[in-house]
Amino acid sequence: MPYSNYNLEEQLRQDRRLSNARRWKRRLRRLLPLFLVALLLATAVFYLHAQKGNEETPPSTEAAIPGSATATLHFVGDICLDTETMEHFRTQTGFDFTPLLRKIVARLAQADLTIGNLEGNISEAGTLSDYCYPPALLQALYAAGFDILQTANSYTIQNGMTGLVATKQAIQAAGMDALGTWTSQDDREENGVLIRDVNGIRIAFLAFTKGMSNLRLPAGAEYCVNLLYEDYDTNYTRVARSAIQKVVEEARLLNPDLIVAMVHWGSEYDRQIADSQEEIAELLFQNGVNLIIGAHSHYVGPMKLEDAHITSFGGNLIAYSLGDFISAADSSSARHGCILSVTVQKDGNEIRISDLTYIPTYSAAPSADLEIQNYEVLDTLGAISFYEDGYYDRVSDALYEDLVSELEDIREQTGMPDNLAKK
């Protein structure tokens, strides 16, 4: 039976498709060996090139330049408690110091890292003494946001080397770092500089003290603390220049983005800046320290920002004293301190201070004249604002007047613009 025109055309198309398919198969059979050979040659060339590169070019030791990073640091002054204050926080099972800090926690929480100067030792003993605290104080400080406690100060060895070791171990057990004391020569060699990475910004922390209440270090224990003076147990006149330079050099060799020196210096209840303090500050700055944060006078002292841009060699910010954060002083003026808030920004290899403020504080203690019932650290500006707005839990008229008066004094003492007092 003859094909229709449709069947004939369809048959021709199928024949052409089969013919084309056979032709492509023949071509592939001829090209496939060539393709495989080319692939093998390319693989061999790539492998040899990679091996040669590995032999001629060692791996780079330079860290990749990161993007922008920001870190906010809070510094507070002296943390000092006497037995009367501690007894106020005794409970049936021990101590609870959290009420002492409940009105300042919100301010502390604004920082990425908070550092304070712990004047005293930690003791497990049940009998308290001035500047000898139970571990519960550390638990409250940690819960309030503290990260680092300076232990290079007047009370470093008030209970001997045993007290130094116990205090450092207790701080570490509470989740914080002890800054400025070491329990052995090996500890000093391995942990001479405290390095903290804060949001990608590498910060080196150092601590020094002028002395230890005229006590002399035991023979063979010279490793345990950094000293600012050679005559640290007598007159504080001979600056330990070589020792200070060596400590700062140890920090610089670790290639931090920022070097912070916490210094316990000056005279108690004296606002005057000694010539030797200025000499020490210049020495620290010249050797690479960027921030100098002082303590010991119990008063808020001058602050000076030289340049917002931080260089690898030269000073930037100094705060001679931040006053008392928690105070055992009888003087009302010594109960006023401040939190210094420093925000550092890193863009590539450039570091600068992008924000600088201070937050005035008041370490309240029971007082009939000021109508204060409890021990607690107050946010001065917040307390003033609550009073002026008629807040139900506002401070008394007498305390309000004291806070306003001392706030003006702090502004004058810092020498910084009024707008740096954080609202």
Order of alpha helices (4+ residues) and beta strands (2+ residues): alpha-beta-alpha-alpha-alpha-beta-beta-beta-alpha-beta-alpha-beta-alpha-beta-beta-alpha-beta-alpha-beta-beta-beta-beta-beta-beta-beta-beta-alpha-alpha
